[in-house]
Amino acid sequence: MTKLKETMSNVDTAWLQMDRPVNLMMISSFMTFKGPVDFERVLMTVERRLLTFDRFRQRVIPPRMPFGNYTWEIDPHFDIRAHVHRIALPAPGDKAALQNLMSDITSTPLDRSRPLWQFSVVEGYEDGWVLAGRLHHAIADGIALMRVLLSMTDMSADAPLPAQLDSTPSGKRRGIIHRVTAPATSLARATAGMADTVLHQSLETFRNPGRLIDLAKVGADNAATLAKMALRLPDPQTLYKGELGIMKRTAWSSPVRLSDVKQIGRALGGTVNDVMMTAVAGALRRYLIDRDQEIDGFNIRALVPVNLRPLDAPLELGNRFGLIFPTLPISAEGLHERFLETRHHMTDIKNSPEAVVAYGVLYALGMTPLDIEGVFLDFFGSKSSLVLTNVPGPQFQLYLAGSPMSEIMAWVPQSGGLGMGISILSYNGGVMVGVTTDAHLVPDPEKIIDNVAAEFADLQQLAAA
């Protein structure tokens, strides 16, 4: 039943109020498709699949009294066409043109007087079209919104649309939604594979997130771990950190075959995640060296969001995640050495209680006053240089409004004053890497993408040796 008005949770309010002109709290995404677009069918698909969630018809109402609560209220003037636009990609309609468009979309704030989301149906991209989106983090975290995006897709081109709003999907449709969105639900894989050991060892903890608070509060070992996290020195000052500007830049790779990534991992004695993290670390290292940045003797850390939802949780919105801080060994000169160090750091993360404690701390802070949570995010943000996400998508062909989907990419916002986000996303047998940067700090993220490709080629050679 539709709720005309509901109070916004503390953690969702925190994300709303963390919006800054130089760092918008939006999740940006795009999906590319082959062939011509049927705009009216796309519009109907969004309307009948996305609007099953009341949040996408609700606008934010500020508190009328000091210290009051923000509320979600149904927008009385809601019009789907105000949120789904039809635009043409400027000539020549190539990848560079789409990257420029996505950079503009990522830099533009949402209209606070309307529900906090927008899609653009972009025509004229190569031999097809693009669905570009931006959704505010106050609606939901990245994992939940990825599942929402995928829930709009079908497993065949001729799948019928429901005759009306799909508020109660049929059993068959629920099965399709589960199969399409299941990979993004996995706690272990959705956090770059860093929590899989913790998951298997502490499954009951994750089925009941409330236990995480207890883990963060009691026990000398956990107290020591929390102190270690708090006392960790800030990340070194590199080109990746500094004063932020309004404009952002985006770039992404062509897909590499997931089977090739797995083969490299097997040959070198690591995982898919070890391989991709090594490639990212090497790419960031090359970028700094090419710009005469001194990197000897220090490494940098990534801030990785971690899903807190139970594995069998239904598709729902809101923010429920923690944070972990894996090290990227950019000071390691040799490729094999860098791979071994990356694998070592990933193993430490998997086997350390730090991950569990971090989950509990952020879960507890979601129920604290907003200023405390903001201080927490800024404080821990200083201990990293970028946000990194690794989300596995379905490994089979998907369709939207009858068009086959070729690629999908999404970026979460860079909270805590960070100026870079890197996403690793797999779909239909391919793996892509996307980068979004503050244009003031890194004006050419495509160079980092080129470096990722070079590092991956070197890893293939190393694996074949």
Buried (B, 14 or more C-beta within 10 A) or exposed (E): EEEEEBEBBBBBBBBBBBBBEBBBBBBBBBBBBEEEBBBEBBBBBBBBBBBBBBBBBBBBEEEEEEEEBBBBBBBEEBEBEEBBEBEEBEEEBEBEBBBBBBBEBBBBBBEEEBBBBBBBBBBBBBEBBBBBBBBBBBBBBBBBBBBBBBBBBBEEEEBEBBEEEBEEBEEEBEEBBEEBBBBBBBBBBBBBBBBBBBBEEBEEBBEEBEBBBBBBBEEEEBEEBBEEBEEBEBBBEBBBBBEBBBBBBBBBBEBBEBEBBBBBBEBBEBBBBBBBBBBBBBBBBBBBEEEEBEBEEBBBBBBBBBBBBBBEBEBEBBBBBBBBBBBBBBBBEEBEEBBBBBBEBBBEBBEBBBBBBBBBBBBBBBEEEBEEBBEBBBEBBBBBBBBBBBBBBBEEBBBBBBBBBBBBBBBBBBBBBBBBBBBBBBBBEBBBBBBBBBBBBBEEBBBBBBBBBBBBEBBBEBBEE
